[in-house]
């Protein structure tokens, strides 16, 4: 948001002045991520994950485009072409491990970003559009990641595609034809692999487009901050550059250190061994599990083991799994508390941490075999998940008595006296 | 309005879950899942330490050569190694002439560039290990990626190779129906306990090592496991070496960036 005290872009070099008159792109950058964008001064490290998510998207696009130069989307050679990348392409192992672990890194960062939003009420007015676009990005990421995992055409690729596209067949009447239309056949085969490759190449650029909208919408009202109190005066903000470029900059280093530790020293730690076995439609793996970032939702899918009223168990699972994410779209209207930050919402804060634990339990159960006691545990954990978003959040937001808010961001940083001193000066 | 609707939707899913949980819990109590023979007698792979372990680990070339010999003389009767080219063997310490000689000892069925016919010819370093025709039932897996394609990796291969035995008497007593079927072989490290591969390494001295290492069953199994780590991850040493340099560089730049951050924020209280 352009606050009245934001710095104005004043190019000094004649070339930049000439450029500014013809195409004010440097001005756009200056006002978006430069000295012209004023940001609350009190953002903590949880606010770094948006920048890191952008970095992950770039890593994925760059490694992915190069991988696509060497990969062949045909069921006869897909697996071997992946091994060709690993063995014969110069630095191919680095590209491929970087891309595979990059997907995991992207989800780690995005989950942190989403839960930051839950905690600090980032979804609340006037930033609903930022949140809605964020959920769209997350859904696109899930689709992209799923299709990317199919491409090496290993056992988990094939059987993952079988299970996930099988979800569509749960839809009454049109389910089976829809699934066949999506796959281009009765089971995942060459047609499916080819279209998954095409879409896996396309979707990241769609994500990039929605990311631009996400950032645009963010800049209309500016970032939230840990107090949830809106910016009131110049002393509440600092220019994005150099303050947040410096802060984001060093956490990029920290992120790269952790990410690189996986790429170079334990590249297969997050993968499943079965995907190093070529796809075999005649042999079902003992346990079909998706990648770890889908585990919470996979646990919800599998928690619905009995038919309910007229709805078959499988359809219940599918409905529940999609609802578990789609409910995020309604969050800005379900949570009516005028206080944004959980820091000042004692009751909501407790439920937030229960949710964090709950999602961790769901993730664990989603990765475990579909046996007892994991099914019963995931049923209870799914129950809490739905209660949290559909029932607890709306009710808590109307009955809770929030703690007193600080007068301003500056007061929260400098304390009462500091604010008084600033007030006296002004 | 939206909140009333939301609570109804929440109740819908919650009731379905409670019903599912109740049904599951009831059958869990009335018919507790029986302990399976696999859950009782399957064992996780025993720990195996190899020279290539750890972030500073390097391949023991002598051991890889021995492992290659075991593969060639024992495993290759049934198992292919299709992702590995003969030229790759120079990483085991073979000279160019030795690689050529190894390649030439294989017969490759390839298209003749002059006539277009498929003909047998001696292998060349650029060829990959040829297809292995297996006459028995089933398809023995290609071994190029086997240590990445199994939980436990090399330790699993080593344990499997040394884990064949008669079925324990307690097993037959506890699970009379679980007798190993004809044509399968009992192995406590195999996830469902019975596999169709008979013990491939059975006696001391089955392979004659030229470097004087005593060819015990355990030694041969260890060597071939080490070799199969290499076939699955030929890039391993380069990857770790690159990683160490890169992490060092990153650490340095991150410290610099952190100092820059402290410097930039020095005039702002509260950070």
Interface residues (C-beta under 8 A of the other chain):
Chain A: X41 X42 X80 X83 X86 X87 X93 X94 X97 X238 X242 X243 X246 X247 X249 X250 X252 X253 X254 X256 X257 X260 X261 X263 X264 X265 X267 X268 X273 X274 X276 X277 X286 X303 X304 X305 X306 X308 X311 X313 X316 X320 X323 X327 X330 X333 X334 X336 X371 X372 X373 X375 X376 X379 X380 X382 X383 X386 X387 X389 X390 X391 X394 X395 X413 X414 X418
Chain B: X2 X3 X6 X7 X9 X10 X11 X13 X14 X15 X16 X17 X18 X19 X20 X21 X23 X24 X25 X28 X33 X55 X83 X88 X141 X144 X145 X148 X149 X150 X151 X191 X232 X234 X235 X239 X240 X242 X243 X244 X246 X247 X250 X251 X253 X254 X257 X258 X260 X261 X263 X264 X265 X268 X269 X270
